[in-house]
Amino acid sequence: MPVIAVGLNHKTAPLGLLGHLAISEDTLPKALHQLSTYEHVLEGVVLSTCNRIEVYASVTRFHRGAQDLRNFLGEFRHLAPEDFSDHLYTYHDDGAIRHLFRVASGIDSMVIGESEILGQVRRAFQAAQTEDLVRRTLGHAFRQALKVGKAARAETDIARNPVSVSSAAVDFARRTFSERSLAGKKVLLVGAGKMGRLAMQALERAGVTDVVVVNRREERARDLAQRYGAAPLPFEDLENALTSADIVICSTTAPGPVINADTMRRARSHREPSQDLLVIDIAVPHDVDPEVRRIEGVTVRDLEDLAQVVKTSLGNRHSEVSKVEAIVAAEVRRFMEWERADEVAPVVSRLVAQAEKERAAEMERFKRRPGVDDATVEAVDRLSRRLVAKLLHEPISRAKEMPSTHQGQLHLSALRELFEPDEG
């Protein structure tokens, strides 16, 4: 059955559009349920991160299945197809598997070799399993993708000196202040999820000791702050925290801005005129209202602004990409061989069963002939078995030996068309 991947990422679409289409963990079960209702979708996994929104599926037909996935993306997020169709990419069969393996290995990320994506792929897979939307084909594909991701990091230096979006944000702040460390700077961290935790680790490495953590779920803010010696604050105190911070890093999963222009203007009015504020928004969708950029003394940067920092921070990771590509290519071939062999097996089984059914029927008729003794029946039975085996050997062997080639697919189709094995 066809496997396809449809999606958008940081290379094909602006962050605003990715934010609009993003599917949060809370809404993922609902999204998967809706995906399961489309006519041509047999299995499906939704991968939504700060840099991509992708749907992987096994479908009954390629073109109609791909259209179902495009419809799903627009309908679930209430967006007209023309608003995002120019930014979509679609991969089919080995192309879809190759894309999944490249994503899991970290070489399709904005930060080459970043560590977060492998966990995100795993959670997307697990969510689809929970909703019973993953079976044989996608189950095998995603389990193999996770192995590819681990192998890429274990067998190459693609993840050496880990660089994440969060650490890139901290490095960007350091460069902005033209200092080797951020010791003495007051940092406000908005969001206590995984991105916030990674940012906290990067801040610690940068020498920051004065950090305030704000999060809608106050207990999460307390947990993260306690672990790193920071100070937690209720979300209601966000505006007050903005009045004294030098740097703000936003990384929530809120569906809309958590810092609006009015909040920032009031906070700015209580700051020293010469005290500039750097706000780094690494959330998708954006945590910071675009109008905040217009406020004097406030500098806002987002993921697009981090691209150059990420590029210069990668060092020699790019030289490792070719090694990872080799791992991916080998594993794609392995998957396609598995898939073709899996496709061949039931056809071969039915063909052999049908041949044996016809042979046995002819033997029964032969036994009823007058004057046929047991020795003759046994001899003819052995002869008929050998004859059937020889007749089937060549087509079956060729189908099994060429499972991953186009020629093999044609041969398999010919088996179906010419022999028409009994489905029952």
ABEGO torsion letter per residue (X at the ends): XBBBBBBBBAAABBAAAAAAABBBAAAAAAAAAAAAABAABABBBBBBBAABBBBBBBBABAAAAAAAAAAAAAAAAGBBAAAAAAABBBBBEAAAAAAAAAAAAGAABABBGBAAAAAAAAAAAAAAAAAGABBAAAAAAAAAAAAAAAAAAAABAAABGBBBAAAAAAAAAAAAAGBABABGBBBBBBEABAAAAAAAAAAAAAGBABBBBBBABAAAAAAAAAAAGBBBBBAAAAAAAAAABABBBBABABABBABBAAAAAAAAAABBAABBBBBBBABOBBABBAAAAABBGBBBBBAAAAAAAAAAAAEAAAAAAAAAAAAAAAAAAAAAAAAAAAAAAAAAAAAAAAAAAAAAAAAAAAAABBGBBAAAAAAAAAAAAAAAAAAAAAAAAAAAAAAABAAAAAAAAAAAAAAGBBAX
